Amino acid sequence: MFSKPTTQSSIDFTIMESKIDVSFINLVNKEIDLLLTNKKKVSASAKLVCQIKNGEQLSLTREVKIFDSIYKLGECMAENYTSNYFANSFVRNPYKSAKCIDLWSVHQYAGDYNPIHNHSSIHNPKLSFILWTKVPEKMNNRIEDSLFNASGKEDGCTNFIGKSSGNILDFHPVNNKTYYPEVGRFLIFPSWLNHSVNPFRCSGERRSIAGNITLGLASNLPLNQNDKSVYNIFGNGNPLKWKISLNF
C-alpha cells in the first residue's frame, strides 16, 4: 500500500563553540582595563542595540596587538565554521576567506541588558561571534535548577531565538538556545540569528567581546595588509590547532 515511512527533522541555525585559553583572556582583560581609563576610548553604543546604563560598549581597534589577535581568532573560527557547515551539508564550500570588520567590548553591570536583535544590518556580515572574558562571582545562574521563585537561573544569559517556538504537544518544538556566560567561552553564529542578553542583579562586571565577520568568494576579499593568508597563519583555518601563546 505504501513505502516505509521516514522522517526528517531540521533546525534553522548552527552555533559553533570553542574554549579560549585563560592566559590569553588575562592578556585581553589587561589591555581592556587600560582602555577603560583612556580618555580617547571610543564608544560603540550608538551603533549597537543595547540598554546599558551602568556599563559601556567600546570599539576595539586592530592597531592594538592583542585586539588584532581577536580579529584573527574570529577569522580563524569563521573558516572553521564554514568548512564544517558545508561539509555537513554535503555542499562545496564557496567561501575562501574571512575578515573581521567590527570588534567591540561589552561591559555590563546589574540592570544592563540587550534586547532581541541581530547583526545582519551592520555592514552586511555573514557571521558574528561572542567571547566572554569576565563573569560576576555572585552570578549563581548555574547552580539553580528552575525558573520559578525568582531563582535567577538565566540571569545574564545569552538567548538565541530560532524561527519556531511553541508547544511540543502540537508538534511545534521550541527552537531557542540559552548559553550561560563563562570565561573563555567562544560562540560563532550566523549574523541574522536573533539573540538577546538577560539582565542580572548581582554586583560585578559581566564582560564580553563581540565581532562581525564578512566572507569572501574565491580570493576577492582583501585581508589585513600585514597578514599573510589566514590559511597559512592558522593551519587551514582550524582554531583548535592555533597556539595563541606563540603570538606573545
HELIX and SHEET records of a PDB file:
HELIX    1   1 VAL A   22  LEU A   36  1                                  15    
HELIX    2   2 SER A   45  LYS A   47  5                                   3    
HELIX    3   3 LYS A   65  ASN A   88  1                                  24    
HELIX    4   4 ASN A  141  ILE A  143  5                                   3    
HELIX    5   5 ILE A  168  ASP A  170  5                                   3    
HELIX    6   6 VAL A  230  PHE A  234  1                                   5    
HELIX    7   7 PRO A  239  LYS A  241  5                                   3    
HELIX    8   8 ILE A  244  ASN A  247  5                                   4    
SHEET    1   A 6 MET A  16  LYS A  19  0                                        
SHEET    2   A 6 ARG A 185  PRO A 190 -1                                        
SHEET    3   A 6 LEU A 127  LYS A 134 -1                                        
SHEET    4   A 6 ARG A 206  LEU A 217 -1                                        
SHEET    5   A 6 TYR A  95  GLN A 108 -1                                        
SHEET    6   A 6 GLU A  56  SER A  59 -1                                        
SHEET    1   B 4 ASN A 114  HIS A 117  0                                        
SHEET    2   B 4 ASN A 194  VAL A 197 -1                                        
SHEET    3   B 4 THR A 158  ILE A 161 -1                                        
SHEET    4   B 4 ASN A 176  TYR A 179 -1                                        
END                                                                             
